[in-house]
Amino acid sequence: MFSGRVFEYMSEDPVLSGNIAAKMISGAGDQGMFCYVKHFALNETETGRAKLSSYWADEQTMRELYMKAFEIAIKDAKMTIKYYDADGNMTSKTMRAATAVMAAQNGVGVVAGECNYSLLTSVLRQEWGFEGMVISDYWVWNGDNLRDYALRAGCDTYLCMNVPTMWTISDYTSATARTAMRKAIKNLCYAVANSNAMQGMAPGAKVEVSMSPWKKVLIGLDILVVLLVLLNIWKVVHRYKVAAEHPELFKEDTKKRINKHKKSRHDFVPGFLWLAADFLDQAHNGLNRVHLPAVFHSIDIFAAMCHDIINGCHKFFGCDFFFLKYRRKALLCKGIGI
């Protein structure tokens, strides 16, 4: 719990971490949000966890150090939700606020965290009384069979990052598979029903979902950046062909070439692309600080696309992107790698 992502955790002390987390989860729950309490458990290091690295501890160490913060947060966090009763009257109740947990990706002993029945069912649900959903941390590796194992162990869904090949399990039809899937659906519905997605909704109400304006803006930026990238690729190919046919045009010294292209209207596209990449980088960093993951993840993709295309064209075509080098120095951008 402490070494893997210590910069994200509340503290190195399990009691302090548990109490701080309980207050944060309670506050978020009162506003209708469910918080994934992670990483359960023994996420001792980030190195090798994707390879299912395993960590070992005796029961006393696990309960007093690695699991104590989770136990406090899950048991002590409380929230007040509003709902309509059977008579159609708005009422409220206080309940546990911790309705979501993220399982650790690493192995706990020889068993992967998301496949550990002892952790996800015996301790978490049966001993601590947790009600809600459990999600895996990133992918559930090693094929369909491990995802079958995770589903039966108490991991209700998995963080597959929208990769279609990770959506499958090998057993959909057996009695145990159907039972496990029903339990998983119930757990997911419990967390969602006790969140802002359903609070205050009258019986029989219809829910209509539409695209948010900010998402439309991001899609527009997606299209714009793709078009600019395509224009930039065309310009690179065109310049490469011209350089092959008329090499004498590109024998000027660097300063003259820079000055010439600064005045040329043809420098608009790559220059704008470079400025867009820098702007998206800065926007990503700014949004990262205010914790808008859905927004800055898309912006990160845009910026990475710009940078990768620029780098790839430079290496593949062997042409000298002197205007990009010049702008890099002028803008003092970091982390681009050209």
ZITA-V398359 format. One record per residue. N is the residue number from 1. NEAR is the number of other ideal C-beta (glycine too) atoms within 8 Angstrom. Layout:
BEGIN
n	near
N	NEAR
N	NEAR
END
This chain:
BEGIN
n	near
1	13
2	9
3	6
4	12
5	8
6	8
7	4
8	4
9	10
10	7
11	7
12	6
13	6
14	12
15	9
16	9
17	15
18	15
19	10
20	10
21	14
22	13
23	9
24	9
25	15
26	12
27	8
28	12
29	17
30	9
31	7
32	9
33	8
34	12
35	11
36	8
37	13
38	10
39	14
40	15
41	13
42	12
43	16
44	9
45	10
46	5
47	5
48	6
49	13
50	8
51	5
52	11
53	10
54	9
55	10
56	4
57	9
58	5
59	6
60	6
61	9
62	12
63	9
64	7
65	11
66	12
67	11
68	12
69	13
70	13
71	10
72	15
73	15
74	14
75	9
76	9
77	15
78	10
79	13
80	8
81	11
82	8
83	12
84	10
85	7
86	3
87	4
88	7
89	6
90	7
91	8
92	8
93	7
94	6
95	8
96	12
97	13
98	15
99	13
100	13
101	16
102	14
103	18
104	15
105	14
106	17
107	11
108	13
109	7
110	4
111	8
112	14
113	19
114	16
115	12
116	12
117	10
118	7
119	13
120	15
121	11
122	9
123	11
124	15
125	12
126	8
127	7
128	10
129	8
130	10
131	8
132	12
133	13
134	17
135	14
136	16
137	13
138	7
139	11
140	14
141	8
142	6
143	7
144	8
145	8
146	12
147	14
148	12
149	9
150	15
151	13
152	9
153	12
154	10
155	15
156	12
157	10
158	12
159	10
160	9
161	7
162	4
163	8
164	5
165	5
166	11
167	6
168	7
169	9
170	8
171	8
172	5
173	5
174	6
175	5
176	8
177	13
178	9
179	8
180	10
181	10
182	8
183	9
184	12
185	9
186	8
187	13
188	11
189	8
190	12
191	13
192	10
193	8
194	11
195	12
196	7
197	7
198	9
199	11
200	7
201	8
202	7
203	5
204	4
205	6
206	4
207	5
208	4
209	3
210	4
211	5
212	6
213	6
214	7
215	8
216	9
217	8
218	11
219	8
220	8
221	11
222	10
223	8
224	8
225	13
226	9
227	8
228	13
229	12
230	8
231	10
232	14
233	10
234	8
235	11
236	11
237	9
238	8
239	9
240	11
241	8
242	9
243	11
244	6
245	6
246	7
247	8
248	5
249	7
250	9
251	5
252	7
253	5
254	7
255	6
256	8
257	11
258	11
259	8
260	9
261	11
262	8
263	5
264	7
265	4
266	7
267	10
268	7
269	11
270	12
271	10
272	9
273	14
274	15
275	10
276	12
277	14
278	10
279	8
280	14
281	12
282	8
283	10
284	12
285	8
286	8
287	11
288	8
289	6
290	6
291	5
292	7
293	6
294	6
295	10
296	12
297	8
298	11
299	14
300	10
301	8
302	13
303	12
304	8
305	11
306	16
307	12
308	8
309	11
310	16
311	10
312	8
313	13
314	11
315	7
316	6
317	9
318	5
319	10
320	4
321	11
322	10
323	13
324	12
325	9
326	9
327	11
328	11
329	7
330	6
331	9
332	5
333	9
334	4
335	5
336	10
337	5
338	10
END
